């Protein structure tokens, strides 16, 4: 998979994104559209994963099928990333879920890591880092750095909306990590929020 961003332009993805952008979309609907979009983004993100041949017994005969060649680890960046992981986990119920907590300084937009719980299987897993927004790229870069230091080698970053600055920062720091996104927006405002964006994804998802 290319290290260049992959923008998912499928009509269903864009319809869900449009609903999330609307300022009058309530939290319940925002979560629902986020979950449906997460399913689509994850489907795109996993299309290049290696599989292995499995032999299974159907009610009528023995046949061959496919299973993932490596474990899957989902890593939501707290807290907004939880909206993505909760939707994706039913698609891969055997996946392991790690958590990384990173707060953003509202004045400088610099990341402040405060929590990390990661499994020992990172080095042999396909790891998906999840955060709805890629704004400055600070949180994404910090999370991926932590994961690599813990042994992760195969990582993919999934977000809903990204900015050119965030993509550039992530590519400079981690050029080996592909990015799957539903949109590349115009840029950032003075408060480092993506414009036009969809506001604070965590607040809108959880109603705070």
C-alpha positions, 0 to 999 in steps of 0.5 A: 500500500502506498505511503501517499494518502488514499482518499475514499471517494465512494459515494456512501463514504461522502454521504456519511461525511456530509451528514457529520459536517452539518452543524445541526446533526445531533450526537446520536446521528453523528455517532451513527454516521461516524460508525458507518464511515469507519466501516468503509474506511477500514474495508479500504485500509485492509484490502492489501493485508496478507492472508493465509489459506485455511481448510474448513469443513462445510456441512457438505464438504471440506474446502479452502478459505482465507484468514488473516496472516497476522494478528490485527491491533486497533489503536484508537487515540483517546478519546475521539478514536473510540468512535472508530474502534467501536465500529470496526471491532465487530468486523474483526472481533478477534482483534486486540484493542490498544489505547493511547491517550494524547491531549492537545494543548489548546494554545500550541496544539502540541500533543501531551501523551498521558496514557498508553496500554499496548499488547506484546504482539505489536511486532507481528501484527497489522496495526491500525491507528484510529483518530477522526481528525488529522489536523496538525499531525502532532497526536498522530505522529506521537502515537505512531512513535510510541507504537514503533518504540513498542515494536510495531512495524506495520502501521496504517493510519485511518482518519475521517478528515485530514489537513494538508499540514497534518498529512505533510507532518505525518509523512515527514515523520513516518513516511512508511505509514499509509493514511486512509481518509475520507477528505483532505480539507482546505487547512487549519484556522487560528485555533488549529482546527480543520476548516471546513472540517466538522468541529471537535469530533470527540465533543460531537461524538460523545455530546460534551 
